[in-house]
Amino acid sequence: MFRSFLRRLRWPLTASAAVLLVSATSSALAGSGVGGYFNLGKRNTVNRSSLLTGSTAGAQLRVANASTASTGAGIVGQTSSATGAGVLGVNAAGGPAIEADVTPGTPPLQVNSNAQVPNLNASLLGGHDASYFMPDSTIRHFGPVVVAGNTSPNLITVGQLSFIASCQWPSPGQVFPGVYFESSADGAAVASSGEGRETSWPMANAGNTVPLFAPVESGDSPRFRTQTGSAVSADGHEVFFSLYAGAHAAGAIGDNCVFGGSIVTFG
């Protein structure tokens, strides 16, 4: 009688075990929950961190995508954090955290933002190193400076070199603006060219002045001239200048002169 009871009970137990097995297998195949399987080609969900650890001379995890589609990325990192990175690389031994290997001529990175990256240090800019660009250079601009007749104020001084205005007023309605170059130390030199005059002058003594502009004679009509050139001071500083001088121009009406320009210094 007991054996007959066991025989009758065997089929319900077998069915129940099969149901449990199918349920467990389905749960595993779903890839959900802590301790579940990672199933390829399926969405795997778990609210815990996963860690792959070991010691190998090659990559610990390698993903290779043979697709040639423009969207065929190897790995995509994504986060909903406002401050956390989508992908984080850490090197605890002092080496690089991220390495990009591409074919020659291909940019190693692609971004969709022109925002400045803090603390990013680059050895090349536009394919050139720092020696390609102007070292220790400063650009200074002045003007328009209105100067009264029969005065000679200093327009601008750069180190040992000065540019001095000259606004001559021999008679009413006659204004002669000019610019002079002066050095405070022996051994400076200057050269310039333009509508004013051609100038090439080594200055042996401090205090010597060199006219950069021939006087611009003016009646009632506007007069305006430009002059460009370069100079080197006794202490080795280079100066490149672009100047202008005029009469009855840029608001300098009456017996006034107007001056201005830009100066680039090196060293």
C-alpha positions as CSV (number, residue, x, y, z in Angstrom):
1,M,0.0,0.0,0.0
2,F,2.8,2.4,0.9
3,R,4.6,1.6,-2.4
4,S,1.4,2.3,-4.3
5,F,1.3,5.7,-2.6
6,L,4.9,6.5,-3.6
7,R,4.2,5.5,-7.2
8,R,1.2,7.9,-7.3
9,L,3.3,10.7,-5.7
10,R,6.2,10.3,-8.1
11,W,4.6,12.1,-11.1
12,P,3.5,15.3,-9.2
13,L,7.0,15.5,-7.6
14,T,8.6,15.1,-11.0
15,A,6.4,17.8,-12.5
16,S,7.1,20.2,-9.6
17,A,10.9,19.7,-10.0
18,A,10.6,20.3,-13.7
19,V,8.7,23.5,-13.1
20,L,11.3,24.7,-10.5
21,L,14.1,23.8,-13.0
22,V,12.5,25.7,-15.8
23,S,11.9,28.7,-13.5
24,A,15.5,28.7,-12.3
25,T,16.8,28.3,-15.8
26,S,14.6,31.2,-17.1
27,S,15.8,33.4,-14.2
28,A,19.4,32.6,-15.1
29,L,18.8,33.2,-18.8
30,A,17.3,36.6,-18.0
31,G,20.6,37.8,-16.6
32,S,18.9,39.6,-13.7
33,G,19.8,39.8,-10.1
34,V,23.0,39.4,-8.1
35,G,24.8,36.2,-8.9
36,G,22.9,35.8,-12.2
37,Y,24.5,34.9,-15.5
38,F,25.7,37.5,-18.0
39,N,23.9,36.5,-21.2
40,L,25.2,37.6,-24.6
41,G,22.7,39.3,-26.9
42,K,20.3,40.1,-24.1
43,R,19.7,43.0,-21.7
44,N,21.3,42.2,-18.3
45,T,20.2,44.1,-15.3
46,V,21.7,44.2,-11.8
47,N,21.9,47.0,-9.2
48,R,25.4,46.1,-8.0
49,S,28.9,46.6,-9.2
50,S,30.6,43.7,-11.1
51,L,34.3,43.1,-10.9
52,L,36.6,41.1,-13.2
53,T,39.9,40.6,-11.6
54,G,43.0,38.5,-12.3
55,S,46.6,38.6,-13.4
56,T,47.4,38.3,-17.1
57,A,50.1,39.8,-19.4
58,G,47.5,40.7,-22.0
59,A,44.2,42.6,-21.7
60,Q,41.9,41.4,-18.9
61,L,38.8,42.0,-21.0
62,R,38.8,42.5,-24.8
63,V,35.9,43.5,-26.9
64,A,36.3,43.3,-30.7
65,N,33.6,44.6,-33.1
66,A,34.1,43.6,-36.7
67,S,31.3,45.8,-38.0
68,T,32.3,48.6,-40.4
69,A,29.3,50.7,-39.7
70,S,29.9,54.3,-38.5
71,T,28.1,53.4,-35.2
72,G,30.0,50.2,-34.7
73,A,31.7,51.1,-31.4
74,G,33.7,48.6,-29.5
75,I,32.6,49.7,-26.0
76,V,30.1,52.4,-25.0
77,G,30.2,53.9,-21.5
78,Q,27.2,55.8,-20.3
79,T,26.2,57.4,-17.0
80,S,23.3,59.6,-15.7
81,S,25.6,61.4,-13.3
82,A,26.1,65.1,-13.8
83,T,29.7,65.0,-12.7
84,G,30.9,61.4,-13.1
85,A,32.6,60.2,-16.3
86,G,31.0,57.8,-18.7
87,V,34.3,55.9,-18.9
88,L,37.0,56.1,-16.2
89,G,40.5,54.7,-16.7
90,V,42.8,54.3,-13.7
91,N,46.5,53.3,-13.6
92,A,47.8,52.7,-10.1
93,A,51.4,52.2,-11.3
94,G,52.0,55.7,-12.7
95,G,51.4,54.9,-16.4
96,P,48.8,56.4,-18.7
97,A,45.2,55.8,-17.8
98,I,44.0,56.0,-21.4
99,E,45.8,55.1,-24.7
100,A,44.5,55.7,-28.2
101,D,46.1,53.7,-31.1
102,V,45.0,54.8,-34.5
103,T,46.3,54.6,-38.1
104,P,48.8,57.4,-39.1
105,G,47.0,60.7,-39.9
106,T,43.8,59.8,-38.0
107,P,42.8,62.0,-35.0
108,P,43.1,59.9,-31.9
109,L,40.1,61.6,-30.3
110,Q,36.7,62.8,-31.5
111,V,34.6,65.2,-29.5
112,N,31.3,67.0,-30.0
113,S,32.1,70.1,-27.8
114,N,34.4,73.1,-28.1
115,A,34.5,73.6,-24.3
116,Q,37.9,74.0,-22.8
117,V,39.3,71.0,-20.9
118,P,40.8,72.0,-17.5
119,N,44.4,70.8,-16.9
120,L,44.8,69.5,-20.4
121,N,48.4,69.9,-21.4
122,A,49.4,69.7,-25.1
123,S,52.9,69.8,-26.6
124,L,51.7,70.8,-30.1
125,L,49.3,73.5,-31.3
126,G,48.2,73.2,-34.9
127,G,51.0,70.7,-35.5
128,H,53.7,73.2,-34.2
129,D,55.6,73.2,-30.9
130,A,56.1,76.3,-28.8
131,S,59.2,77.5,-30.7
132,Y,57.1,78.1,-33.8
133,F,55.1,80.9,-32.0
134,M,56.3,84.3,-30.8
135,P,58.1,83.9,-27.5
136,D,57.6,86.4,-24.7
137,S,55.8,88.8,-27.0
138,T,53.6,91.7,-26.0
139,I,51.2,93.7,-28.3
140,R,50.5,97.3,-27.3
141,H,48.2,99.7,-29.0
142,F,47.8,103.4,-28.5
143,G,45.8,106.2,-30.0
144,P,44.3,108.1,-31.4
145,V,46.3,110.7,-29.4
146,V,45.5,114.4,-30.1
147,V,48.5,116.6,-29.7
148,A,48.4,120.4,-29.6
149,G,50.5,122.5,-32.0
150,N,54.2,123.2,-31.1
151,T,54.3,120.4,-28.5
152,S,56.4,117.2,-28.5
153,P,55.0,114.7,-26.0
154,N,56.2,111.1,-25.5
155,L,53.7,108.8,-27.2
156,I,54.9,105.5,-25.8
157,T,58.0,104.0,-24.2
158,V,59.0,100.3,-24.5
159,G,62.0,99.5,-22.4
160,Q,64.8,101.7,-23.6
161,L,63.0,102.8,-26.7
162,S,60.6,105.8,-27.0
163,F,58.3,107.1,-29.7
164,I,57.9,110.9,-29.5
165,A,55.3,113.0,-31.2
166,S,56.1,116.3,-33.0
167,C,53.3,118.7,-33.9
168,Q,54.8,121.9,-35.4
169,W,52.6,124.9,-35.9
170,P,54.5,127.6,-37.8
171,S,51.4,129.6,-38.6
172,P,47.6,129.3,-38.2
173,G,46.2,126.6,-40.5
174,Q,49.7,125.1,-41.1
175,V,50.4,121.9,-39.1
176,F,53.3,119.6,-39.5
177,P,53.0,116.3,-37.5
178,G,55.9,113.9,-37.2
179,V,57.2,111.0,-35.1
180,Y,60.7,110.7,-33.7
181,F,62.5,107.6,-32.3
182,E,64.7,107.8,-29.3
183,S,66.8,105.4,-27.2
184,S,67.9,105.9,-23.6
185,A,71.1,103.7,-24.1
186,D,73.9,103.5,-26.6
187,G,73.7,100.9,-29.3
188,A,70.1,100.9,-30.5
189,A,69.1,100.7,-34.1
190,V,66.0,101.4,-36.1
191,A,64.7,100.9,-39.7
192,S,61.4,101.8,-41.1
193,S,59.5,102.6,-44.4
194,G,56.2,104.0,-45.4
195,E,54.6,107.1,-46.7
196,G,56.6,109.2,-44.2
197,R,60.2,108.4,-45.2
198,E,62.8,105.6,-45.5
199,T,64.8,105.3,-42.3
200,S,67.8,103.1,-41.5
201,W,69.8,104.4,-38.6
202,P,72.2,102.8,-36.0
203,M,72.1,105.0,-33.0
204,A,75.5,105.1,-31.4
205,N,74.7,107.5,-28.5
206,A,71.9,107.6,-26.0
207,G,69.5,110.5,-26.5
208,N,69.9,110.6,-30.3
209,T,66.5,111.1,-32.0
210,V,65.7,109.7,-35.5
211,P,62.7,111.1,-37.5
212,L,60.5,108.3,-38.6
213,F,58.0,110.6,-40.5
214,A,58.9,113.5,-42.8
215,P,56.7,116.4,-41.6
216,V,53.2,116.1,-43.0
217,E,52.5,119.5,-44.4
218,S,48.8,120.4,-44.0
219,G,46.6,123.2,-45.0
220,D,42.9,122.9,-44.4
221,S,42.6,119.4,-46.0
222,P,43.3,116.2,-44.0
223,R,46.8,114.7,-44.1
224,F,47.4,111.1,-42.9
225,R,50.5,108.9,-43.3
226,T,51.6,105.5,-42.0
227,Q,55.0,104.0,-41.2
228,T,56.1,100.5,-40.3
229,G,59.4,99.3,-39.1
230,S,61.5,97.5,-36.6
231,A,64.1,98.4,-33.9
232,V,66.4,96.7,-31.5
233,S,67.4,98.2,-28.2
234,A,70.9,98.1,-26.7
235,D,69.8,95.3,-24.3
236,G,68.6,93.1,-27.1
237,H,64.8,93.6,-27.1
238,E,63.1,93.6,-30.5
239,V,60.3,96.0,-31.4
240,F,58.1,96.0,-34.5
241,F,55.9,99.0,-35.0
242,S,53.1,100.3,-37.2
243,L,52.4,104.0,-36.6
244,Y,50.3,106.7,-38.1
245,A,50.4,110.5,-38.0
246,G,47.9,113.0,-39.3
247,A,46.6,116.6,-39.3
248,H,42.9,117.6,-39.5
249,A,42.1,113.9,-39.2
250,A,40.3,111.7,-36.6
251,G,38.9,114.6,-34.7
252,A,42.2,116.5,-34.5
253,I,40.8,119.7,-36.0
254,G,42.3,123.1,-35.9
255,D,46.0,123.3,-35.2
256,N,46.3,119.9,-33.7
257,C,47.9,116.6,-34.7
258,V,46.8,113.0,-34.2
259,F,49.0,109.9,-33.6
260,G,48.5,106.2,-32.9
261,G,49.6,102.7,-33.8
262,S,50.5,99.3,-32.6
263,I,53.8,97.9,-31.2
264,V,54.9,94.3,-30.8
265,T,57.8,93.6,-28.4
266,F,59.9,90.4,-28.0
267,G,62.1,89.4,-25.2
